Amino acid sequence: MHNVVTKTRLSPNVTRLDVVAPRIAQIRQPGQFVIVRLGEGAERIPLTIADGDPNAGTIALVIQAVGKSTRELVALEPGQAISDIAGPLGHPTELIASGRALCIGGGVGTAVVHPIAQGLKRRGVAVTSIVGGRSKEWVIFEKELQQLGEVVICTDDGSYGRKGFVTDAAKEALSKGGIDIVYAVGPVPMMRAVVNLTKPLGVRTIVSLNPVMVDGTGMCGGCRVDIAGQTKFACVDGPEFDGHEVDFDLLMDRLSTYRDFEQRALAACEAGPCKIGLG
């Protein structure tokens, strides 16, 4: 069992849970994730390790409450526990050894960008982070990223930082030159838009993909993606890939495969005690 130590609301539907997982806290690296199962019979959910404290033996999980299982997770309070956490899984981020990196986070993707920026900072790489949200209350990890380098905030409505999308700020930063690599994590349309900016410039761009994932070990095949015309599995070959090689159309199509089922499951559970699987 993995006890919840602290719970922090980061935005209207994003919650941070710091949980006890000492072995994972000791060896996790930027870009890696865990598979979480709340209890017996619960759904297995992949979550990025957004931060960790090896001394305290804790890791930080950032959860966007969009469905039944994620809502159950964010309902946990300190002192309660998650039954199973498996990891760390996936390949660590390929961090450059020197130079200047542009880290772009959209929405909950900013939680994935945070450990990447941490790793770059430890190597002496100059980090500029661009963080986006619909409005001020949707911006997360601003203070943490400010400790690692320059931070540019973008909001759709202009209520905080500069008005516009992260791609607007990214285009401006790239036009000045001197960017050795871009790390972009967020909604698929955002990552594709960033790739469309960097590809003509020849700036290497790493994206973190989030296809449907079940076991996290490559056996189920649910997280397959197309990279440079080859089938890869996000759980064991990724989750990070060269953005210039990703088939984003296929990725978006696969992400919508179970949308109707997910909506029915959520509606059924909101209507009363969940009866899924009971006939």
Secondary structure, 3 states (H helix, E strand, C coil): CEEEEEEEEEECCEEEEEEECHHHHHHCCCCCEEEEECCCCCCEEEEEEEEEECCCCEEEEEEECCCHHHHHHHCCCCCCEECEEEEEECCCCCCCCCCEEEEEEEHHHHHHHHHHHHHHHHCCCEEEEEEEECCHHHCCCHHHHHCCCEEEEEECCCCCCEECCHHHHHHHHHHCCCCCEEEEECCHHHHHHHHHHHCCCCCCEEEECCCCCCCCCCCCCCCEEEECCEEEEHHHHCCEEEHHHECHHHHHHHHCCCHHHHHHHHHHHHHCCCCCCCC
